[in-house]
Amino acid sequence: MQEVYENIVDQISAKRDELKERQLQFTIFCERNMDSPLFESGAINALLVMQQLKFEIAQLEKTETLIRAIYKIE
């Protein structure tokens, strides 16, 4: 079970890193494309991806907490 737990912790870390990178890319995208005719579509798509990442992180964190509590992993 320790291996499963560590895998989940690694996934959380990877998704947090991906979210930070996408947030940075979004900021740059907004600065460079504000006047583009497709700005809104691109911004909405980027925001939806970030929203999905946040949801996945929250789900993984709940699973991690549950596994840690049940198996008393420190």
Secondary structure, DSSP 8 states (H G I E B T S, - for coil): -HHHHHHHHHHHHHHHHHHHHHHHHHHHHHHHHTTSTTHHHHHHHHHHHHHHHHHHHHHHHHHHHHHHHHHT--
